[in-house]
Amino acid sequence: MQLQQLRYFLAVERTRHFTQAADILGVSQPTLSKQIHTLEATLGAPLFERIRGGVTLTAAGQTLLPLAQRMIADADAAQEAVSDIVGLRRGEVRLGATPSLCSSLVPEVLRTYRSAHPDIQLYVNEGGSQDLIENLQAHALDLALIVQPDEGVDDSLETIPVLRESLVVASVADRPPPTPHAQIALSELEHTPLVMFRAGYDIRGVTLDACEKAGFTPKFAVEGGEMDAVLAFVEAGLGVALVPSMVLANRPLLRATPLAPPGMRRTIALAHRRRSVLPHAASALRATLLQHVATQKLPLGVRPL
């Protein structure tokens, strides 16, 4: 039994006439009659009885009628629902991003996406790169903006490098800078109290490794915060912090001092599951993000890839 046959059956039932039904359907009468006969053969009973001037339903036809109407209605509803998703008139996107990106890049991207696709529900998961990778692998996210590890990510994931970002020293703008020079060597921070991120935070490990290579163990004024807390602690004058340059774009109370060469940089990548078909809404968000990075003016120390 085919949906097309049920549509033909319903058209004949509405018009009570094979010729009129064929005209409405845009098929020849022999084609319509053949499909109805095939349906009757499949069901094992005649569906129409010929009467003067047309046809009427048999008992089998009357039994089939409400079932056919419901099946066609369900099929049409399914088609409409899928079309809505393909046409981005409904759906959802689950995006993961690190805290620094949630407070800098992500809001602008989501604003652009939301204006183009207002009916798509957006969910954002803020977390460290490793947590985001695990959530991707567990199918809890569609996309994730992560700090790409030097050793790469698991083969189950595909990553697109999005931008390259420098780390800078954040300090209070209305106090003397941490160095009299335009750039600061990391070793100059040996005796300067640092505001340090919580354990497990991406930048914490990078900072500690860099300080060790520079030959010193940093002093902490306070430690344990996420990005917003660390920036607030620096604004309060508790110490300085190594942060991504992008997070200082809208922080007028803070000064960004670049690190002297070779500096410290990180690659931001957009990750998704390699063997999964990306939902239409997520695919559109990926395109919006890549377009934003390629065309919008980025803060100093950030360049697209």
N, C-alpha and C positions, 0 to 999 in steps of 0.2 A: 504493500500500500504506500503510495507516494503522496506528498503534500499537493503536488500539482493535480492529481486525480481528485483529491478532496475539494480543491478549489473549483474544478470543473463541475463536480457534483453539486456544490453549493450554488454555482451560477445557474445550473439547470433548475434547481429547486426554486430559486428566486423568480426566474422568468417563466417557469413551467413550460418551456419551449426550447427545443434543441437549437433551432436556427437563431433565435434571438440571443441565446446564451453564447453561441459561437461568435456572433457579431460583437458582443460585449468583450469577450475574451480575446478577440483578434485572431481566431483560428478557424480553420475550415470545419464544416459540420461533420464530415467523415472523421476528421482527427478527433473531434470532441466525442463522437459516438464510440470510436474505438477505445478511447481512454475510459469511458464509462463502462463499456463492456468488460474491459480488463479488470476494473475495480469490482464489478459484479462477480467476475470469475474468481477473483481473489477472496471475496467474502462468501462466495457460495450461495448467493441469493440475488434475485433481481431487485433493483432499487426504485425503478420507475415503471409505471403502468400507463400505456398510451390510452388517452381518452380523446373525445372530439375536441379539436382545436389545441391540443397540447398533451402534457403528461401530468401525472400526479404521483405522489410517493406511495410506495408499497409499505407494508408493515416493517420490512427490513430497512427501507429508506427512512422511515420515521424514527426508527431506533438509532440509525447512524447520524441523523441530522444534528442533535445537540452535541454529540461527541465530535463530529467533524468541525462544528463551529468553534468548540473549545480548543481543538488541536490547531486550527488555523490561527485563532486569536493568540495562543501561546507562541506559535512560530513567529507571528508578526511582532509580538512583544520582544521575543529573543533577538530578532533582527534589529529592532529599534534600539534595544539596549546595547548591542554590540556596536551599532553605528554611532551611538552616542559616545562610546569609549574611543572608537577610532577617530571620531570627529572632535574629541576632547570636550564634549559637552557633559561628561561625567567621568568619575574615576578618582584616583588618589595617587599621591607620590609620597614615599617614605625616604627622606633624605637624612643622612648622618653627616655631621661636620664637627671638627674640633672647636673648642670654645673660642679660640682666637678668630677663626673664620666665621663663627656664628655672630661675632660682634663686629665684623668688618665686611667681608665679601658677600656673605649669604643674604643679609637683608636687602641689598640692592638687587641681587639676582631674583629673589622671590618677589619683590615689588614688580619688576618687569614681567615676570612670568604670570603673576596674579592678574595684572592688567590685561594680558592677552587671553588668559584662560580662567576666568573668575569662578567657573563651576567645578574646578578641580580642588579636591580637599588636600591640603598640605600638612604633613607631619614631619617635625624636625627632631632628631635625636642628637643631643650634644654629648660628646664624650671624647676620650682619647683615641688615637688612631688604632691601637690594638683592639680596643673594645668595639670600635666601629667595624673593623675587619671581621671580628667574630660574629657580629650581628648580621653582616652581609652573608656570611657563610651559613648562618642559621635561617636565612630568608626573612629576617626581621626588617631589612632595609632593601630598597631598590638601588640606591646610589649612596656613595659616601665620599666626602672630601677628606682626604687623609694626608698626613705627612709621609711621603714615600720613603721607606727604609732604604739604606744604601744597598742592602742585600736583596731588595725586591720583595714582592709579596708572594703568597701561595699561588700555585698554578691554577687553582680553581677560580681566581679572580683576574680580571683584566683591568689595567690602569691606563689612564690617559694623563700624561703630565700636563698640568694646566698653567702653573706659574712658578717662578723662582723668586724666593723672598729672602731678604737679608735680615739678620737679627741686629738690633741696635740696643744701646744702653738708654733706658728711660730714666729720667731724673726730673725733679721739680723745676719748672721753667723760671720761677722767680728767685732761685738761689744760684750760687756759683755752679758752673758746670763741673762734671767729674774730671775734666782735663782742660788745660789751657789751649790745647790743640784742636784742630778741626775734626780729627779722628782720635779715637782712644785705643791704645793697646790693651789687650785683655789683662796683661800683667799689672796694669795701673789700678786694677780693681782689687788687688791683693789685700789692701787694708781698708777697703770701702765696704760697709755693711750691705749685703744683698737681701732683697726681698725674693724669697724662693718659692716656687710652685710646690704643690703637694707631691708626694711620692707617686710614681707611675705616670706623671704628666710628661708629655713628649719633650718639652723644652728643658725640664729639670735635668734629665739624663744627658742631653746635649751640652748643657752649661757646665755640669760637673766634669764631664769628659774633657771639655775644652780647657777648664781651669787646671785640671791635672796635667794636661799636656803643656800648659804654660808654666808649670812648676810650682803651683800653690794650691792650698785648700781654702776655699772662700769662707768668709764669715757671714753668718745669717743674722739679719736683724729680726726677721720673722719668716716663718715658712709654713706651708700647708694650704695655700689658697689656690683657687681657680683664677682664670685670667682677670675677670672683673675685680676680684678681691686684691690681686697683686697690684693692679694699676691704682686702685684706691689707696693701698698702703704706700705706694710711691708718692702719690699726690699728697698724702699726709706727712711726707718727709721722713718716713721710717728708714728709707734706704733707696738704692737704685735696683733696677732689674733688667735682665736681658730678655727682650721681647721681640716678636715679629714687628717689622716696621709698619705693617698695615694697620695694626690695632691703635696706633697713635694718631691716625688721620683726623679723628674727631675728639682729640684730647688736648684742648688748648692749655691746660695747666701743666702739661708735661713737655719736656724737651727730648728730642731724639738725637743721640750722638752716635755717628757711625763707628763701627769697629775698624781699626787699621788693618790693612792687608795682612794675611789672606782673608780676614773676616770670617763670618759664620753665615752660612746660607742653608736653606732647606727647599726641597721641591714639594709642591702641593699637587696631588694627583686626584683625579676623579675615578673611583673604582666601582665596578659592578661585577656580578657573577658572570663568568666566561660562558658557561653552557646554558644560561637561561635567556629566554627571549625578554628583552626589556619592554615593559608595558608602554603603550603609546604616550601616556602622560609623563612617565619618567624619561622617555626618549626626548620629548619636547623640552623638558627641564634641562636635560644634558645639553641640548642645542642652544638653549637660552644662556646657560652659564658660559659655554665656550664662546658664544657671540659677545657676551658682556666683557669677558677678559680680553678678547681680541680687539674690541672697538672702544672701550671706555678708558678714560685717563686713570691710571693706577698711581698710588702713592709712591714717593721716592723709595728706592730700594726694592721695588717689586717690578718684575718684567714678565710678560707672557711667554709661554713656550710653544 
